[in-house]
Amino acid sequence: MTRLEEIPFQTMTGETRTLADWAGQVRLVVNVASRCGLSPQYEQLEQLQRTYGDRGFTVLGFPSNQFLQELASNEAVSEYCSTTWGVTFPIFDRVRVNGRKEHPLYAELKQATDADGKAGRVTWNFEKFLVLPSGEVRRFRPQTVPDAPEVVDAIEAALPIRKD
């Protein structure tokens, strides 16, 4: 198991989880924010969850107020996600994604490079990290929508072949 899989984080209700709880699955880790102009991406994230969830895929949402666009409490975030976007994928406790108090999960994820070969700071809300069962991480910047061909192709390539 990779170090990334072992890093603990909290649910909104205070339970400790790790990426290993979804071992063998394709996981899309996203720093989300309710008041962001990119929040319509919640709809596309939910559609990915509904399309691929039964094939070993999950979206994992991490609210962050790093860019001053998240609601003040877990309860408000949870209500917003469910009532506004019908979110069914897990939304976790709020985290910092950059800086001295960044969450260790993001410290590790940010080592992955994007399509331009750049690693480092999360640039904005809705940065996406596709964590493959092999431990490889594919990084997509905020302006890349969740249902962009490069994201969908990476998800589909990592999922088991559907036997219809």
N, C-alpha and C positions, 0 to 999 in steps of 0.2 A: 504494500500500500504506500502511495506517495505521501509526502508531507502535506500536500494540499488536501488530501482526503481526510487527514486527521485533525485539521484545525477546527476547534469548536466555535460555534456561534449559537445565538439564542433565538428561540421562537418568540413571538409576541407575548406568549404566556409564560416565558421564563424557562422553558425546557431547553436543554443543551442538545444540539444536533451537530453533525458533521456531514461533509459531502459523501462519506462512506455509507451514510444511511440510504443513499441512492446508488450504491456501488453497482457497476455493470450497466448503468443507464447513461444516456446522453443528457447532460444537464446544461441549461442555459442560465447562467448567473447574470443578473441585471441589477444595477443600482437604479432604483425608481424614485420618482418624486411626483406628488399629486398636483402641485401647482405649476408644473413645468409645461412649456409649450409643446414638448414632445410627449406629454402624457397620453395622447391618442395611441401611442405605441402599445399601451396596455391592451387595446382591442386586438392588435396583431399578435401580441404575446399569448393572449388567451386562445386565439384561433390556432396557433401552433400547438398549445397544450391539448386542445380538443382533437386536433388532427393526428398528433403523434403520441399522445399520452399512453395509449394502449399498446404501443410498440416499444416502450422503454425510454421515453423522453419526459423530461419535466423542466419547466421554467421555475427558477428560484429567485424571488424578488427580494431585494434588500433596500428598503427605504433609506434615503440619506438626505440630510439637510445640509450637506456640504456646500451646496450652491444656493442655499437659503430659499428652497422652493418646496419643502415638505411640511406637512401638517404637524401640529405640536404633540400629538400622542399616537401611540399604537392603535388605540381604539378608533380615532378619527381616520387614520390611514386605512385600517381594515374596513371600516364602513364605506369610505370613499371607493376603495377597490371593488368591493362587492356590489354596491348599489349603482355606481357609475359605469363600471366596465364588466360586471359579472365575473370577476376573477375567481377561478377555482384553484389556481396553482398556489403553492405556499408563499406567503409574505412573512418575512422575518422581522426581528427587532431592528431598529434603526442603527446604522453604522456610519462611521467616517471612512471615506474611501481614499483620502489623501492626507498627507501631513504627519505630524508627530504622533497623533492619536489615531492614526488609521487602523482599521481592523486588520489583524494578521491575515485573514483570508484575502483581503484586497492587496496587502503587501506582496503576497505570493502570486496572485492572479496578474498583477501589473508587470510581472516579469515577461509575460507573453507579448509578442509583437503583433501589430496590426498588418494589414495588407501592404503598407508602405515600409514594413520592417521596423516600426517604431514601438518601443515599449515605454514604460514610465507612467506618469500621472494619468488618472482618469480625467478626461477633458470636460465632461458634462454629465448630466443625468442620462440614463438609458444607454450607458456603455455596456456592451454585451460580451460575455466570456463563455464560449462553448467548451465545456469540459467533457472530453471524450472518455469512454471507458478505459482507454489505454493510459489516461493521465495527460495526454496532449491537450493543450489549450489553444483554441482559435479565438482571436480577438476582433471584435467589430465595434467601430466607433459609434457614437450616438446618432450621427446622421444616417447611418445604415439602418434602415427599417428592419424590424424582425422578419418580415416576409420577403426580404430582398433575395434574389436568386442565389447569391453567394452564401447566405445564411441557410436557406432551405436546402441547397445542395449539400452543404456540410453536414446538416442534421441527417438528411436521407442517406448519405454515404456511410454514416456511423451507425445507423440503425440496422437491426436484423432485416433480412429480406422478408417481405410480407408473403405469406403462403395463403393466397385466396383460392 
